[in-house]
Amino acid sequence: MVEKKDYDLGDLVEMKKPHACGSNAWIINRMGADIKLTCSACQRTIMLTRHDFDKRLKKVLEKADNK
């Protein structure tokens, strides 16, 4: 059975490998078939497929307050 990851729009997540700037904390900006992330240190944005994102995600550092 596939494990459901618990992440949402605006969450701060930690990836397995760090970005070139040295940070491995990312903010989720867009979710769909692709997930758009912004580096929390240098503000660069990247897009990953949901499958690649699920493989590279280490943990959710901080949940967003989207109420």
Backbone as JSON Lines, residues from 0, in Angstrom:
{"i":0,"aa":"M","n":[0.83,-1.18,0.0],"ca":[0.0,0.0,0.0],"c":[0.88,1.25,0.0]}
{"i":1,"aa":"V","n":[0.48,2.26,-0.75],"ca":[1.26,3.49,-0.87],"c":[0.97,4.38,0.33]}
{"i":2,"aa":"E","n":[2.03,4.91,0.93],"ca":[1.91,5.79,2.08],"c":[1.58,7.2,1.61]}
{"i":3,"aa":"K","n":[0.57,7.82,2.22],"ca":[0.18,9.19,1.87],"c":[1.06,10.17,2.61]}
{"i":4,"aa":"K","n":[1.71,11.05,1.86],"ca":[2.54,12.09,2.46],"c":[1.64,13.2,2.96]}
{"i":5,"aa":"D","n":[1.98,13.79,4.07],"ca":[1.16,14.83,4.67],"c":[1.82,16.19,4.47]}
{"i":6,"aa":"Y","n":[1.61,16.78,3.29],"ca":[2.12,18.11,2.99],"c":[1.03,18.88,2.27]}
{"i":7,"aa":"D","n":[1.12,20.19,2.34],"ca":[0.09,21.03,1.75],"c":[0.74,22.33,1.25]}
{"i":8,"aa":"L","n":[-0.05,23.13,0.57],"ca":[0.4,24.39,0.01],"c":[0.9,25.31,1.13]}
{"i":9,"aa":"G","n":[2.08,25.88,0.96],"ca":[2.64,26.81,1.93],"c":[3.51,26.17,3.0]}
{"i":10,"aa":"D","n":[3.58,24.84,3.03],"ca":[4.4,24.15,4.03],"c":[5.89,24.34,3.75]}
{"i":11,"aa":"L","n":[6.67,24.34,4.81],"ca":[8.13,24.36,4.71],"c":[8.59,22.91,4.82]}
{"i":12,"aa":"V","n":[9.25,22.4,3.78],"ca":[9.66,21.0,3.74],"c":[11.17,20.88,3.62]}
{"i":13,"aa":"E","n":[11.69,19.76,4.09],"ca":[13.12,19.45,3.98],"c":[13.29,18.37,2.94]}
{"i":14,"aa":"M","n":[14.21,18.61,2.0],"ca":[14.5,17.64,0.95],"c":[15.73,16.83,1.35]}
{"i":15,"aa":"K","n":[15.95,15.7,0.68],"ca":[17.06,14.82,1.03],"c":[18.42,15.45,0.71]}
{"i":16,"aa":"K","n":[18.52,16.11,-0.44],"ca":[19.79,16.73,-0.83],"c":[19.66,18.25,-0.77]}
{"i":17,"aa":"P","n":[20.7,18.95,-0.34],"ca":[20.62,20.41,-0.26],"c":[20.69,21.07,-1.64]}
{"i":18,"aa":"H","n":[20.19,22.29,-1.7],"ca":[20.28,23.12,-2.89],"c":[21.73,23.59,-3.04]}
{"i":19,"aa":"A","n":[22.09,24.12,-4.17],"ca":[23.46,24.59,-4.4],"c":[23.87,25.7,-3.43]}
{"i":20,"aa":"C","n":[22.9,26.44,-2.9],"ca":[23.21,27.51,-1.95],"c":[23.49,26.96,-0.55]}
{"i":21,"aa":"G","n":[23.2,25.67,-0.32],"ca":[23.48,25.05,0.97],"c":[22.25,24.76,1.8]}
{"i":22,"aa":"S","n":[21.12,25.33,1.46],"ca":[19.89,25.12,2.22],"c":[19.14,23.91,1.67]}
{"i":23,"aa":"N","n":[18.45,23.17,2.54],"ca":[17.6,22.09,2.05],"c":[16.17,22.27,2.52]}
{"i":24,"aa":"A","n":[15.79,23.52,2.85],"ca":[14.43,23.86,3.24],"c":[13.75,24.57,2.07]}
{"i":25,"aa":"W","n":[12.55,24.12,1.73],"ca":[11.81,24.63,0.58],"c":[10.38,24.94,0.99]}
{"i":26,"aa":"I","n":[9.78,25.92,0.34],"ca":[8.38,26.29,0.57],"c":[7.58,25.81,-0.64]}
{"i":27,"aa":"I","n":[6.46,25.12,-0.39],"ca":[5.59,24.64,-1.47],"c":[4.72,25.8,-1.93]}
{"i":28,"aa":"N","n":[4.84,26.18,-3.23],"ca":[4.08,27.3,-3.78],"c":[2.9,26.87,-4.63]}
{"i":29,"aa":"R","n":[2.99,25.75,-5.3],"ca":[1.93,25.29,-6.19],"c":[1.88,23.78,-6.13]}
{"i":30,"aa":"M","n":[0.66,23.24,-6.11],"ca":[0.49,21.79,-6.11],"c":[-0.5,21.4,-7.2]}
{"i":31,"aa":"G","n":[-0.17,20.34,-7.88],"ca":[-0.99,19.79,-8.95],"c":[-0.28,18.53,-9.42]}
{"i":32,"aa":"A","n":[-0.22,18.32,-10.72],"ca":[0.57,17.21,-11.24],"c":[2.05,17.48,-10.99]}
{"i":33,"aa":"D","n":[2.41,18.78,-11.04],"ca":[3.76,19.22,-10.7],"c":[3.69,20.02,-9.4]}
{"i":34,"aa":"I","n":[4.81,20.07,-8.7],"ca":[4.88,20.85,-7.46],"c":[5.96,21.9,-7.62]}
{"i":35,"aa":"K","n":[5.6,23.16,-7.35],"ca":[6.53,24.27,-7.48],"c":[7.07,24.6,-6.09]}
{"i":36,"aa":"L","n":[8.39,24.65,-5.98],"ca":[9.07,24.91,-4.71],"c":[9.93,26.15,-4.81]}
{"i":37,"aa":"T","n":[10.06,26.87,-3.7],"ca":[10.95,28.02,-3.6],"c":[11.94,27.75,-2.49]}
{"i":38,"aa":"C","n":[13.23,27.93,-2.78],"ca":[14.27,27.76,-1.78],"c":[14.1,28.83,-0.71]}
{"i":39,"aa":"S","n":[14.14,28.42,0.55],"ca":[13.93,29.38,1.64],"c":[15.12,30.3,1.84]}
{"i":40,"aa":"A","n":[16.3,29.95,1.33],"ca":[17.49,30.77,1.52],"c":[17.7,31.76,0.37]}
{"i":41,"aa":"C","n":[17.7,31.26,-0.87],"ca":[18.06,32.12,-2.01],"c":[16.87,32.49,-2.91]}
{"i":42,"aa":"Q","n":[15.69,32.0,-2.6],"ca":[14.44,32.33,-3.31],"c":[14.37,31.83,-4.75]}
{"i":43,"aa":"R","n":[15.22,30.88,-5.15],"ca":[15.11,30.26,-6.47],"c":[13.9,29.35,-6.48]}
{"i":44,"aa":"T","n":[13.26,29.2,-7.64],"ca":[12.1,28.31,-7.75],"c":[12.43,27.16,-8.68]}
{"i":45,"aa":"I","n":[11.86,26.01,-8.36],"ca":[11.99,24.82,-9.21],"c":[10.62,24.15,-9.3]}
{"i":46,"aa":"M","n":[10.47,23.31,-10.32],"ca":[9.25,22.51,-10.46],"c":[9.67,21.05,-10.52]}
{"i":47,"aa":"L","n":[8.98,20.22,-9.76],"ca":[9.2,18.78,-9.76],"c":[7.88,18.08,-10.01]}
{"i":48,"aa":"T","n":[7.94,16.92,-10.65],"ca":[6.73,16.12,-10.74],"c":[6.4,15.64,-9.33]}
{"i":49,"aa":"R","n":[5.14,15.31,-9.1],"ca":[4.73,14.85,-7.77],"c":[5.48,13.57,-7.39]}
{"i":50,"aa":"H","n":[5.73,12.71,-8.36],"ca":[6.47,11.46,-8.1],"c":[7.89,11.77,-7.64]}
{"i":51,"aa":"D","n":[8.6,12.66,-8.34],"ca":[9.96,13.04,-7.95],"c":[9.97,13.74,-6.59]}
{"i":52,"aa":"F","n":[8.98,14.59,-6.35],"ca":[8.9,15.29,-5.07],"c":[8.72,14.29,-3.92]}
{"i":53,"aa":"D","n":[7.83,13.31,-4.1],"ca":[7.6,12.3,-3.06],"c":[8.86,11.5,-2.76]}
{"i":54,"aa":"K","n":[9.66,11.22,-3.8],"ca":[10.91,10.47,-3.59],"c":[11.95,11.3,-2.86]}
{"i":55,"aa":"R","n":[11.99,12.61,-3.12],"ca":[13.04,13.47,-2.57],"c":[12.68,14.12,-1.23]}
{"i":56,"aa":"L","n":[11.4,14.05,-0.84],"ca":[10.97,14.66,0.4],"c":[11.5,13.89,1.61]}
{"i":57,"aa":"K","n":[12.08,14.61,2.55],"ca":[12.58,13.99,3.78],"c":[11.55,14.13,4.9]}
{"i":58,"aa":"K","n":[11.11,15.38,5.16],"ca":[10.08,15.61,6.18],"c":[9.51,17.01,6.04]}
{"i":59,"aa":"V","n":[8.36,17.21,6.67],"ca":[7.74,18.52,6.73],"c":[8.27,19.22,7.97]}
{"i":60,"aa":"L","n":[8.92,20.37,7.78],"ca":[9.5,21.11,8.89],"c":[8.45,21.96,9.63]}
{"i":61,"aa":"E","n":[7.59,22.6,8.84],"ca":[6.62,23.53,9.42],"c":[5.36,23.53,8.57]}
{"i":62,"aa":"K","n":[4.22,23.32,9.2],"ca":[2.94,23.34,8.49],"c":[2.49,24.79,8.29]}
{"i":63,"aa":"A","n":[1.85,25.06,7.16],"ca":[1.3,26.4,6.9],"c":[-0.03,26.54,7.63]}
{"i":64,"aa":"D","n":[-0.36,27.74,7.97],"ca":[-1.65,28.02,8.62],"c":[-2.66,28.43,7.57]}
{"i":65,"aa":"N","n":[-3.15,27.46,6.79],"ca":[-4.13,27.72,5.72],"c":[-5.53,27.38,6.21]}
{"i":66,"aa":"K","n":[-6.08,28.2,7.03],"ca":[-7.41,27.9,7.57],"c":[-8.48,28.72,6.95]}
